[in-house]
Amino acid sequence: MKKIIFAILSLFVLASCEDDLDLAPISDAGSNGFYNNADDFAQAINGVYATFGVQSNVDYASRYVILGESRSDNIYSPGEAGVRDWNAINNFLNTIGTLGSVSGAWNVNFNGIMRANTVLDQLAENPGAITDPNLRTQFEAEAKFLRAFLYFDLVKWFGKVPIFETFVTPTEALDIGRSSVSEVYDLIISDLNFAIANLPASFSGADKGRATSLAAKGILARVYMTRSGPQLHPDGPCLGTNEYDQALTLLNDIINSGRFGMLDDYASIFDYDNEGNDEIVFDFQFISGGVGAGGFYPTEYYDEAWARVNLPFPGGNPGDGSKRISDDLLNSYEDGDLRVEPTFQITYLNEEGEPVDAQFYDKFMNVDKAGGDRFDWSLNYPVLRFTDVLMLKAECILQGASGASSEVDDIVNDVRARAGLGPVSGVTLDMLLEERRKEFAGENLRWDDLVRTGKVLDVMNAWIQSEDASGKIQTVTTDFIIYPIPQSQLTVKEGLYTQNTGY
């Protein structure tokens, strides 16, 4: 897939406008007779995947770092001047509707959705362009998987959002308001079910990395579990639907497929020379080499001062806004936990050879694999790991789905054993969340975990009380479960959208 997608990346990855309702798809080439054959459609679907690449100086995974991990109790980043986007997000300020990170999340996702819609429209309008019906169905299924994926993130970030099932012009979009979260979920679930029914369980060769039926099952399981969470916010992503059994069935399908497994060595999951290993159910693909197809997300984690000593190029978080690992997270690890060393950079020597107190993630770092610049990291970003599938299964059982408590204990103890830790018994939901926190530190799942399980207010406010020496972090209320609608969207057409409460 890397060869296919990124060889043509420069064709599709253009920066979207951050100030307008930018819904024009990069892959909209229908007006000039582009969609004539299978190769044209292959390029167009690759353009949808390219949504996950670098745009406007960040990649899609970077948004997870800023909007997810920096929002959670894993990162303490109030900032000295408080001027970085992630400082304001970490501090739960109600003025963040003007941030580029917030408007970028909206614009990039809808841009990707419009790319997917263009492919779907052209498939319908040009039925004879692809002579192989199986390939035609595959492209349709991939487009629907990607549209569902992007809408799922939008629901988690913004709650109610407008639904676009076909390509619309920016002018036409001005007449389409936000739909309810339930309606958006209906589209997501329909798209993912189509993907499950029509995508293969795996791809090989240059196509490895494309969406598969098993990846779709994993994302749909997350959808069901998120929808099932307690409805703390009236327009938030959790609806209290109690669909844990549906999620469990999907997760068991992945587990029983025999295509994935837990690696014996935790660090090897993130080894640059071990991409596509048995842990990976779905990932974002990156390659380096100055072809515009590398990733930026590792740069989101490290300190600028560390980079000046250890990397051949500048980048990283400045001293007044580092994404410092919270003491609470570091202190949660037991002695001898084998995940600590490959996950964190705790100290380093500066340019003067003096030790610097540092706490940042280096899980995705390998200085020997650094590309040409800070936008050129080659490591694929793991979206869904097999260990996550197992632990989500344990969560479903704890939430009332079919299964025994012994299954939960077994799953948790397998994870702990790989980390070099002893077994536990009688695992509760709180215990499972703590195990997930350590297993997936830096993988940007913590905020979603807290929201999905309804623990977000209690956990975050207790953490603020104990961790926030600066006094800059605001009390977390239900309003902050979702983000504000970007201010730029509110001013495009007065009255089209109303702002989320609390902002």
N, C-alpha and C positions, 0 to 999 in steps of 0.2 A: 504493500500500500504506500510506503514511503516513496518508492520510485514513481508511482502513478500520481499521487497527490501533489508532491512537492516539486516535481519536474515542471509543473505548470502553475505553481503557486503565484508567480508574479503576475499571471493573467487575471487572477481572481482577488487577491488580497490587496484591496485599496482601503485607505482610511475612511471610515464613515464620518459624516459631519456630526459634530457634537452639539450643534446649536439648533438644528432643524429636526423636524419629524422625518428622519431619513429612512425611508422604507424601500428605496429602489434597490433591487437585487443586483449584485455584481455579476451574477450569471445570467442576467436577462439579455440574451442575445437573439431572442426570437424574432425581433423586428427586422433583423438583417439576414434572415434565412440561415441561422446557425444550426438549428436542430434538424439536421438532415439524415443522420445515421447514428449508429451505436457509439462511434468514437466521440461525436459531438456530445451525446448524452453522458458519456463517461467523464468527459471534461467538466460538464456542468455539475454532475454529482460530486466530483472532486472539489468543485468550487464551494459546495455546501460544507464539506469536511473542513475546508480551509478557514471556516469561521473560527476554528479552534487555534489557528496560528496567530502570529504577531500582527496586531493591528493597533495603530495609534500608540506604538511603543510598549504595548503589553500584549500578552497572549491570554487565551481564555482561562487557563489555569491560574494566572495571576489574579483574576477576579475572585477566584475561590480563596486565595490568600488574603486579599484585602477585605472582601465582603463576608468571608466565613471565619477563617482562623483568627484574623485580627479583631473580630467581633466577640470572640469567645474568651473563656478563662485560661486558654493556653498561651495567650500573648498579653504582655503588659506593656503598652506603648502609649502612655498619655502624651508624650512629646514635651520637649522643653519649651518650644515656641508654639507647638500644637498646630502647625501649618500644613502638615502632610495629611493626605486624605485618610490614611489608616489611623492617624491620631484622633481625628474627629469621630471616626467610626468606633474606635476603641473607647472613646469617652462618651458615647451615646448622646452626642449633641443633636438637637432637633432642627439644626440649620443645614443639614448635609444634602439637601435637595439640589444644591448648586455644585456639588462635587463632580469632577470629571469621572471618577470611578463609578458613581451612581448613574450618571447619564450614559456613560460608556456601556454599562451592563445592559441598559435598555436598548440603546441603538444597535449594538453589535448583535444581540439576540434577535431583534426584529429584522435586521438585515439578513441574518442567516435564515430566518423563517421565510423571508421573501425569496431567497435563493431556492429554498426547498420547494416553495409554492410554484416558482417558475418552472422547475423541472416537472412537477406534477401536472401543471397546466399544459406544458408542451407534450408530455406523454399522452395526454388525452386528445390534444389537437393534431398530433402527428402519429397516429397508431401504426402506420406502415414504415416509420423511420427505422425501427428496430425489428429485424426479421426473426430474431430468436425470442419467442414469447417468454421464456424463462428469464432471459436477461432483462427484458422489459419489466417484468414483475419484480425482479431483484432491485432495479433502480427505483421503482416506485416504493418498495419496502424500505430501502435505505433512506430515501427522502423523508418518508413518514417517521422513521426512527429518529432522524436528526431533528425534524420539526418538533416531535414530542419531547426530545431531550431538552431542546432550547426552551420550550414552553414550561417544562417542569421547573427549570431554574427560575424562569420569570415568576411563576406562582410562588415559589419559595421566597423570592426577593421582594416582590411587589404586591402579592395578593391578586386582586382583580386586574386583569389586563385585557386589551382588545384581542378578539379572535380574528385571524386572517387565514382562511382556508384556500384562497386563491391569490394570485398577484393583484395588488391594487396600487394605483399611483398615489403619491403623497397627497394629491388633492382629494382623491376618493377616500383616503384614510381619515380625512378631517370630518367625515360623517359617521365614523365607526367608534362608538364609545367602548368603555370597559365592560367585559362580561364577568359574571360571577365566577368565583373560584370553582364551584361545582361544574359549571359549563366548560371551563377550560380543562378541567380534569377529564370530562367526557371526551374531548378531542384527543387528549394525551393518551388515554386508555385505548381508544379506538385505533389510533395510529400504532401504538406499541403492539396491540393484538394482531394487526395486519403484518407488522414486521416479524412477529413470532411465527406466524403461519407461512411466511413467504421468504424468509432468509435462511441460508444454510447454517448449520451448527458451527461451522468453522470455515475459514479461508486459508489458502496456502500461498507460498511464493510471494510475488509482489503485491497480492491482494490481502495478505495477512495484516490485520489491523482494522479492516472494515467492520462495520456493525454486523453482528450475527444474531441468530434467533436466541442464543443463550445470553448474549449481552442485553437484548431486549427484555428477556425474562427478568434479569437482574434489576434493570431500571424500573420495570413495571412493579416488581416486588417493593422497591423503595417508594414508588408512587402510592401503592396500597397502604404501606406502613405509615407514610407521612399523612395521607388522608385520614387514617385511623386515629391519629393522635388527638389528645384533648383540644377542644376548640377554645383556646384562650383569647384569641383575637377574632372578632366577627368576620373579618375579611382576610384572615391568615390562611396558611396552607393546610392546617389541620381541621378536619371536619367531624371527628369522632365517629367514623363509619364502621369501625370494628371489622376490618377486612384482613385480619392477621392470618386466617386460614388460607385465603386466596394467595397472600404473599408467601406463605410457607410452601404451598404446592409448587410455586414457581422456583423458589430457592432449592427445594428438593430435586427438581428437574435438573438444575445446574449441578448439584452435588452428585446426583446419580448418573450424570452423563459420562463420568469417568475421564473427562477432558482436562480437569484441573486438579491441583493438589497443593498442600502446604509444603513449601520448601523447608529443608532442615535448618538452613542458615538464614537468619532474618536479613542480614546485610545484603545477601546475594539477590534478594528481591529487587533491589535498586541498583544493581551492578550494571554499568554501562555496557559491559560485554555479555549481559545475560538478559537482554530485552525479550519480551514475549515469552517469558518463562511460565511455568505451570500455575503461578499465582494470578496471572493477568487474565481477567475475563474481558475487560475493555480498557483501552488507553488512548490518549492523544499522541499522535505520532510526530516525532521531530527528528531532523537530521542536521548536522552542522556542515561547515565547509564553505561558508560565504555565499550560499545559494538562496538566502532569504527564507530558509525553511527550518531554522533552529528555534529553540524555545527560549523564552525570557524568564519563566517562572522561578528557576533556581536563584536568579538575581534578586528576587523579591525577599529572600530570607536573610542574606548575609550582610554584615556591616561593611560600609565603605572603607573604613580604616583597615579592616582585615584584607579586603581586596587589593589595596595598594601594596601589601606585602606579598600576597600569595597568588595573585592573578596577573596576567600580562595586559590587562585592560581595566579601565575604571568601571565603576558601577557599585551597586549595593545601597544600603540604607544609610543616610547621613547621621552623624552623631546626635543631632537634635531630634531624630525621629526613628531610632532603631526599633525593630520588631523584637523586643526582648522576650525570651521565654519566661513565663511567670514562675516565680519561686514555688507557687503552689503545685504546678505541674511537675517541676523537677523533684520536689520533695515527695511526690506521690510514688516515685519508683522505689522498689525494694532494693536492698543491697544485692549486688550480683546480677541485676537485670541486664541481660546481654543486648538489649535494645538501646541502652543509653549511649554507648560509644558511637554507633553508626547514625544516631539521630541528632545529636547535639554537638555544637562547638561551644565549649565552656570558657576557654581562655586562649589567648594567642599572644605572640610577641609583635610589638609594633615596629615601626621603621627604626626606632632607636634601640631595639632589642629588649624593650621593657615589657613585662607581662601586662596584659590588658584583661580586665574583667569583662567577659562577654557571655551572652546566653542567646544563641540563635541556632536555628535548624541548619544542619548540613547533610541531611538525609539524601538529598539529591545532588550533592556536590562531589566532584572528583576533579581536583585541580589539574591532573594530568590529561583530562578529557576536555578541558576548556577549549572552546572554539575561537573564532576570530574576534569576537566582541561579546558584550553582555547579552546580546540577543541571539546567541549562536550556540546554546547548549543543546546537545543531541539526545539527552535521555528522554524517553517517552514518559508521559505523565500518567500514573495509574488512576483511572477513574473508578474501576471496580475490581477489587482483589477477591480471590477465593476465600481468604480468611474473613473478609467482610461478609461474604455470603454465609459462611458458617455462623458468624456471630449475629447476623441478622436473623438467622433461623432460631438461635437461642433466644433472641429478643421476642420473636413471635410467640414462642412457647411460653415465655414469662408473661406475655400479654394475653394469654388465654387460648392460643391456638393448640391444636392437637400435639401431644408430645409429653414426655416425662421430664421431671426435674433432673434425672440422671443424665439425660441427653445434653442438657444445658451445662451441667458440671463437666461432662466429657469434653465438650467443645472448648470451654474456658481453660480447662487443664491442658489440652493440647497446645493452646496458644501460650500458656504459661510455661509449659515444658520447653518449648522452643526458645523461650526467653531465659531459660536456666533457672526457673522458679519452681517451687513445690506446689502440690495440688491444694485445692480448696474444695469446700463442699457447701451445699445449700445456697448456691449463687442466687442473689436477688437482682432485680433490675438495676438498683444503684451500684451493686458490685460489678455487674456486666458493663455499665457505662464507664466505670473507672478502668476496667480492663480494656475497653475500646479506646478510651482516651490515650492510654499509653501505647497500645498497638498501632494506632493510626495518627500519632502525633505528627504534625506537619503535613498531613494528607488532607487537611481542610474538611474533616467530617464532624468535628466536635460541635460546632454551632447547630448544624442540622440535627445531630443526635439529641441535643438539649431541647430544641423546639419540638421535634417529633415525639418525644416522650413526655412533654409537658413539664420538664424539670427546669426550664430555662430561667424563670424568675427566681426561684429559690436558690439555685446553684449560683447564678451570676451575682445576685445581690449579696449572698454570703461571701463570695469571693472578693467582691469590691470592698466589703468591710475589712477583710483581713489583708488584702494585697495593696490597696490603693493609697500609698503614702502621700501621693501628690494631691489627693483630694479633688482631682479633675474629672473623675468618672462619675457620670450621673446615675441615679437610681434607675434600674431597668424596669420598665412598665410593659404592659401588653402592647402598647403602641409600637415599641421597638422590635417586636417580633418580625415585622416587615419593614422595608425601606420606604422612603418617600418617593412619590412619582417625581422624576427629574423636573426641576423648575423650568427647563427649556421646553418640556412637553406641555406644561400648563399654559405657557404663553403663546404657543403656536396658534391655538384657537380658543378663545376664552369660553369656558363652560364645557369644553369637550370632555375634560377629565376633572375630577375633584381630588384634592390632595388627601392622602391617607391621614387618619387622625393622629394628632400629636406632633405634626411637622408644620 
